[in-house]
Structure formats: C-alpha cells, structure tokens
Amino acid sequence: MSKVLIDRAPLRPISKWGRVSYRVFRGIGRLILKPLWGLKVEGLDRLPVGVAYVIAPVHRSYVDFAVVAAVIPREVRFMAKDSVWKWRWLGRFIEFNGSFPVDREHVDRDALRRCEDAVAGGDPVVMFPEGRRKDGPVVEELFDGPSFVACRNRVPIVPIAIGGSVEAMPRGAKMIHPARVRVVIGEPIYPDVPPTGRVPRRAVSDNTEHLRDVLQSLYDSVR
C-alpha cells in the first residue's frame, strides 16, 4: 500500500494556504470540542516560544490527535499512520495541512527524516511515543523516535497527558461521545547532549526513559 498510495518525497514546507486551512479547521474543532468535552488545558505557558519542538502525548484514543490540534496554539505537523492514505482524498488533505505518513509495522527512517525536516523548518511535530493506542493507566515502554529527533536536532520534547479521551471515543466506537477531557502540558524536556557533533546512543535512551517517567506522572494527574 505504501508504494502505491504514499508520496515519499522529501518533506515540503506547509504552504500559506495550508496554514490558513489548518487554522480554520482548528478553530472549528475548538468550537465543537469545548462544549462537547468541556475541554480544559493546564500548562499552555510551558510551551516553548519561537522554536520548534517535539510534542509527545499519551495515546489512548483516536481523538487524541484532535485534542492536541485544538489545544496547541501553533500549526503543528502530525506523523500519522500510513493506513489513513488508503483514502486518497484524506491523505492529500492532511498532507496539505502539514501531516505525513509513518509505517508503524517497520522502522520507518523516511518518517524520522521528515520529523527532522519539520523541526529544522521551525514547526512543532507530534510523535506519539507509545506508537499505537494503548489501554490502561500505565505508560509502558516507549519508542526512541521522539528522543532521537529531539537529541539530534537539539530541540525540546513537550510531554502531554490527555485524560478523558477514552470516554470521548472508546475503542471500537464509531462516533465521538460527550465526555470531560482534560489536558496537562508538562515542562519541556531539553535533551542532555553536546551542543554539536554526534549524539551518544545512551543519551537518546536516557531521554526516552525520563520522558516515560514524566508522562506517567502527568497521566496519573489527569485520569
């Protein structure tokens, strides 16, 4: 499927109209989600200003991407599962708004390079460190992708916990439901790496473990 439906060309900057489109749909989403979910956000003042960063949310529901898009005041780029591109119109639309695909069945180096291109271009990028949606209260082993991108590009990771999204759209549900959704944005995690040169592998794994601890603490506070 990836070879047929997905353009693997280098990541292109978001066009002016792509950014306008993103803002319009983000505004519509806020108008819908705030009354439906009583959406509350804590920690907006912790978001870095004027720099790119990696956004690392806990992932428990399909609607997590909508929650993140609604609460972050900048245009952000999503690394989205490549199965979305089986609907060509949907894939092209989210590409127009800045997103790009990832093959979750294999190590996708193209997707990691696109994440690096995104932050190099000044845009925040969303990478769910748990990979797929998970169940339960425990933040288990994380992938190293977010830490890899953050360490290599010397940008911070912003951990985000989302509480209530499971009730907003439970696993297997076809529609969203009224719920109480709360978001807590944690303090940015700045990678402990040399200012230039090669990034030690241990620095990436240590950063991932620290991120897991922070996400667990944040998630405990919103459940």
Disulfide bonds with the S-S distance in Angstrom:
none
